[in-house]
Structure formats: structure tokens, C-alpha cells
Amino acid sequence: MVAPLAMEIGVIPSDAAAGLNYGIDKVRFLAPVSAGARVRLRVALAGIEPRDGGQMIMRTQNTLEVEGSEKPALIAETLALLIPAAGAHWQ
């Protein structure tokens, strides 16, 4: 659920040709999610690591909240490989 929700809220920069799921680190499942429950994903940028060819690894901290629950369902650090679009100038 984390990757599709992150894409829905626009985590990948608009000047990226592609953003690929590169992995998940430090996953903690804290509470169950019942079928049909409403969830919300909170995403915070944790860091950017430059790679060869103008690519970057984007690290984000994700918290999946369940409506009506005091505890989040999941906390995870995700990694995305960002590939710049032609003409993009990332620093």
C-alpha cells in the first residue's frame, strides 16, 4: 500500500523521467488494518543521495495511519531511484 499511496500524493518530482521502487528499510508493523478501513500515508523526505548519470536515491520516512486508531499501522523508510528527464538539471 505504501508505494501506490506515495505515488498518488506526488512523491516523485515532476522533472523525473521515472521513479522506481528501490527498497524498504526499517519496516515496523505496529497495528492491523481491517478490510475496508480508511488509511492515510504521511511522507517526509529523509535524504537524497546522488548517483552516477544524474540519478538519485530518495529516502523517505512513511507512516501509514488508520482512521480511528491511536497507533499507526506501519512505519517504514523507503528508497526510490529517481531518473532525471531529458533536460532536467538536478544538483
Residue frames as a rotation matrix with the C-alpha (Angstrom) as fourth column:
MET 1
0.560 0.829 0.000 0.00
0.829 -0.560 0.000 0.00
0.000 0.000 -1.000 0.00
VAL 2
0.249 -0.499 -0.830 2.87
0.383 -0.736 0.558 2.39
-0.890 -0.457 0.008 0.68
ALA 3
-0.741 -0.642 0.197 4.22
0.422 -0.216 0.881 2.70
-0.523 0.736 0.431 -2.89
PRO 4
-0.337 0.644 0.686 0.86
0.836 -0.129 0.533 3.36
0.432 0.754 -0.495 -4.63
LEU 5
0.675 0.582 -0.454 -0.19
0.731 -0.612 0.302 5.87
-0.102 -0.536 -0.838 -1.96
ALA 6
-0.037 -0.780 -0.625 3.16
0.391 -0.587 0.709 7.67
-0.920 -0.218 0.327 -2.23
MET 7
-0.801 -0.208 0.562 2.73
0.593 -0.142 0.793 7.92
-0.086 0.968 0.237 -5.99
GLU 8
0.111 0.959 0.260 -0.81
0.921 -0.197 0.336 9.24
0.374 0.202 -0.905 -5.53
ILE 9
0.748 0.184 -0.637 0.36
0.517 -0.764 0.386 12.11
-0.416 -0.618 -0.667 -3.33
GLY 10
0.923 -0.308 0.230 3.16
0.020 -0.559 -0.829 13.07
0.384 0.770 -0.509 -5.73
VAL 11
0.713 -0.701 -0.009 6.37
0.090 0.080 0.993 11.94
-0.695 -0.709 0.120 -4.05
ILE 12
-0.003 -0.723 0.691 8.22
0.911 0.282 0.300 11.62
-0.412 0.630 0.658 -7.38
PRO 13
-0.346 -0.182 -0.920 9.44
0.013 -0.982 0.190 15.02
-0.938 0.054 0.342 -8.70
SER 14
0.681 0.729 -0.068 7.72
-0.006 -0.087 -0.996 16.27
-0.732 0.679 -0.055 -11.85
ASP 15
0.511 -0.549 -0.662 11.05
-0.859 -0.344 -0.379 16.60
-0.020 0.762 -0.647 -13.69
ALA 16
-0.416 -0.582 0.699 11.88
-0.510 0.785 0.351 12.90
-0.753 -0.211 -0.624 -13.21
ALA 17
-0.424 0.224 -0.877 11.57
-0.807 0.345 0.479 10.58
0.410 0.911 0.035 -16.19
ALA 18
0.283 0.494 -0.822 10.93
0.009 0.856 0.517 7.73
0.959 -0.154 0.238 -13.73
GLY 19
-0.183 -0.283 0.941 10.86
-0.966 -0.128 -0.226 6.90
0.184 -0.951 -0.250 -10.06
LEU 20
0.096 0.132 -0.987 11.48
-0.255 0.961 0.104 3.25
0.962 0.241 0.126 -9.28
ASN 21
0.888 0.214 0.407 10.88
-0.451 0.228 0.863 1.42
0.092 -0.950 0.299 -6.01
TYR 22
0.097 -0.965 -0.243 14.41
-0.548 0.152 -0.822 0.71
0.831 0.213 -0.514 -4.78
GLY 23
-0.424 -0.199 -0.884 13.53
0.439 0.808 -0.392 -0.97
0.792 -0.554 -0.255 -1.50
ILE 24
0.620 0.615 0.487 12.18
-0.260 -0.425 0.867 -0.62
0.740 -0.664 -0.104 2.02
ASP 25
-0.529 -0.800 -0.282 14.28
0.168 0.227 -0.959 -0.30
0.832 -0.555 0.014 5.17
LYS 26
-0.999 -0.032 0.043 13.39
-0.035 -0.238 -0.971 -0.33
0.042 -0.971 0.237 8.85
VAL 27
-0.303 0.948 -0.096 9.82
-0.299 0.001 0.954 -1.62
0.905 0.317 0.284 8.49
ARG 28
-0.990 0.118 0.073 7.71
-0.040 0.262 -0.964 -1.80
-0.133 -0.958 -0.255 11.65
PHE 29
-0.337 0.936 -0.105 4.18
0.098 0.146 0.984 -3.21
0.936 0.321 -0.141 11.64
LEU 30
-0.951 -0.135 0.279 2.51
-0.217 -0.355 -0.910 -1.66
0.222 -0.925 0.308 14.69
ALA 31
-0.408 0.883 0.232 -1.24
-0.381 0.067 -0.922 -2.29
-0.830 -0.465 0.309 14.27
PRO 32
-0.558 0.257 0.789 -3.54
0.678 0.690 0.255 -4.28
-0.479 0.677 -0.559 11.97
VAL 33
-0.759 0.428 -0.490 -5.57
-0.600 -0.752 0.272 -2.71
-0.252 0.501 0.828 9.16
SER 34
-0.276 0.761 0.587 -9.09
0.159 0.639 -0.753 -4.10
-0.948 -0.115 -0.298 8.93
ALA 35
-0.657 0.146 0.740 -10.61
0.754 0.154 0.639 -4.73
-0.021 0.977 -0.211 5.50
GLY 36
0.234 0.789 0.568 -12.35
0.803 -0.486 0.345 -1.57
0.548 0.375 -0.748 4.35
ALA 37
0.376 -0.153 -0.914 -10.57
0.730 -0.559 0.394 0.69
-0.571 -0.815 -0.098 6.85
ARG 38
0.920 -0.106 0.376 -9.63
0.160 -0.777 -0.609 4.18
0.357 0.621 -0.698 5.72
VAL 39
0.331 -0.892 -0.307 -5.89
0.854 0.145 0.500 4.88
-0.401 -0.428 0.810 5.75
ARG 40
0.986 -0.168 0.015 -3.65
-0.148 -0.906 -0.398 7.90
0.081 0.390 -0.917 5.23
LEU 41
0.401 -0.916 -0.026 0.04
0.908 0.401 -0.123 7.94
0.123 0.025 0.992 4.34
ARG 42
0.937 -0.270 -0.222 2.30
-0.199 -0.935 0.295 10.65
-0.287 -0.232 -0.929 5.73
VAL 43
0.566 -0.771 0.291 5.62
0.802 0.433 -0.413 11.01
0.192 0.467 0.863 3.91
ALA 44
0.863 -0.407 -0.298 8.66
-0.242 -0.853 0.462 13.05
-0.442 -0.327 -0.835 4.94
LEU 45
0.711 -0.684 -0.165 11.83
-0.114 0.121 -0.986 13.42
0.694 0.720 0.008 2.92
ALA 46
0.910 -0.414 -0.031 14.72
0.155 0.271 0.950 11.85
-0.385 -0.869 0.311 4.87
GLY 47
0.022 -0.959 -0.281 17.52
-0.212 -0.279 0.937 12.38
-0.977 0.039 -0.210 2.34
ILE 48
0.965 0.124 -0.230 18.81
-0.241 0.083 -0.967 12.40
-0.100 0.989 0.110 -1.22
GLU 49
0.175 -0.934 0.313 21.92
-0.003 0.317 0.948 10.54
-0.985 -0.167 0.053 -2.37
PRO 50
0.406 -0.072 -0.911 23.44
-0.862 -0.362 -0.355 11.40
-0.304 0.929 -0.209 -5.78
ARG 51
0.382 -0.272 0.883 24.32
0.264 0.948 0.178 8.54
-0.886 0.166 0.434 -8.12
ASP 52
-0.728 -0.683 0.060 26.12
0.192 -0.119 0.974 8.27
-0.658 0.721 0.218 -11.45
GLY 53
-0.743 0.369 0.558 24.42
0.621 0.069 0.781 9.60
0.249 0.927 -0.280 -14.57
GLY 54
-0.747 0.441 0.497 22.42
-0.417 -0.893 0.166 12.24
0.518 -0.083 0.852 -12.69
GLN 55
0.114 0.802 -0.587 20.31
0.199 0.560 0.804 9.62
0.973 -0.209 -0.095 -10.93
MET 56
-0.524 -0.221 0.823 19.46
-0.710 -0.421 -0.565 9.94
0.472 -0.880 0.063 -7.24
ILE 57
-0.458 0.423 -0.782 18.31
0.611 0.789 0.068 7.72
0.646 -0.447 -0.619 -4.41
MET 58
-0.299 0.474 0.828 15.49
-0.585 -0.777 0.233 9.39
0.754 -0.415 0.509 -2.48
ARG 59
-0.743 0.035 -0.669 14.94
0.501 0.691 -0.521 8.18
0.444 -0.722 -0.531 1.10
THR 60
-0.276 0.723 0.633 11.55
-0.524 -0.665 0.531 8.91
0.806 -0.186 0.563 2.72
GLN 61
-0.992 0.105 0.071 10.04
-0.019 0.428 -0.904 8.22
-0.125 -0.898 -0.422 6.13
ASN 62
-0.476 0.862 -0.174 6.50
-0.328 0.009 0.945 6.82
0.816 0.506 0.278 5.78
THR 63
-0.916 0.322 0.241 3.77
-0.160 0.259 -0.953 6.49
-0.369 -0.911 -0.186 8.39
LEU 64
-0.620 0.760 -0.195 0.56
0.027 0.269 0.963 4.65
0.784 0.592 -0.187 7.47
GLU 65
-0.881 0.370 0.296 -2.24
-0.410 -0.285 -0.866 5.84
-0.236 -0.884 0.403 9.74
VAL 66
-0.663 0.737 -0.127 -5.60
0.583 0.616 0.529 4.10
0.468 0.277 -0.839 10.21
GLU 67
-0.375 0.613 0.695 -8.69
-0.429 -0.779 0.456 6.21
0.822 -0.128 0.555 10.81
GLY 68
0.638 0.722 0.268 -9.86
-0.509 0.135 0.850 5.82
0.577 -0.679 0.454 14.41
SER 69
0.678 -0.489 -0.549 -6.65
0.641 0.759 0.116 4.16
0.359 -0.431 0.828 15.60
GLU 70
0.919 -0.376 -0.116 -4.22
-0.214 -0.726 0.653 5.81
-0.330 -0.576 -0.748 18.01
LYS 71
0.003 -0.955 0.297 -1.28
-0.059 0.296 0.953 3.78
-0.998 -0.021 -0.056 16.68
PRO 72
0.054 -0.051 -0.997 -0.06
-0.978 -0.203 -0.043 3.84
-0.201 0.978 -0.060 13.07
ALA 73
0.940 0.297 0.169 -0.33
-0.244 0.930 -0.276 0.58
-0.239 0.219 0.946 11.17
LEU 74
0.570 -0.760 0.311 3.17
0.821 0.517 -0.243 0.86
0.024 0.394 0.919 9.72
ILE 75
0.732 -0.520 -0.440 6.31
-0.423 -0.853 0.305 2.94
-0.534 -0.037 -0.845 9.90
ALA 76
0.524 -0.558 0.643 8.88
0.722 0.692 0.013 2.37
-0.452 0.457 0.766 7.14
GLU 77
0.043 -0.602 -0.798 11.79
-0.404 -0.741 0.537 4.04
-0.914 0.299 -0.275 5.40
THR 78
0.706 0.250 0.663 11.51
0.455 0.557 -0.695 3.66
-0.543 0.792 0.279 1.63
LEU 79
-0.384 -0.858 -0.342 14.03
-0.002 -0.369 0.929 4.17
-0.923 0.358 0.140 -1.15
ALA 80
0.780 0.568 0.264 13.26
0.295 0.039 -0.955 5.32
-0.552 0.822 -0.137 -4.69
LEU 81
-0.427 -0.864 0.268 15.66
0.651 -0.088 0.754 5.54
-0.627 0.496 0.600 -7.62
LEU 82
0.579 0.592 -0.561 14.99
0.089 -0.729 -0.678 8.80
-0.811 0.343 -0.475 -9.45
ILE 83
-0.292 -0.594 0.750 15.94
0.868 0.165 0.468 9.03
-0.401 0.788 0.467 -13.12
PRO 84
-0.340 0.148 -0.929 16.05
-0.033 -0.989 -0.145 12.58
-0.940 -0.018 0.342 -14.47
ALA 85
0.686 0.588 0.429 14.08
0.490 0.063 -0.869 13.54
-0.538 0.807 -0.245 -17.56
ALA 86
-0.086 -0.700 0.709 15.97
0.981 -0.184 -0.062 14.86
0.174 0.691 0.702 -20.56
GLY 87
-0.078 -0.036 0.996 16.96
0.256 -0.966 -0.015 18.45
0.963 0.254 0.084 -19.84
ALA 88
0.922 0.380 -0.074 16.47
0.150 -0.175 0.973 18.20
0.357 -0.908 -0.218 -16.06
HIS 89
-0.067 -0.962 0.266 19.31
-0.069 -0.262 -0.963 19.75
0.995 -0.083 -0.049 -14.07
TRP 90
0.897 0.345 -0.277 19.44
0.205 0.232 0.951 18.26
0.393 -0.909 0.137 -10.58
GLN 91
0.223 -0.825 0.520 22.05
-0.719 -0.499 -0.484 19.49
0.659 -0.266 -0.704 -8.15
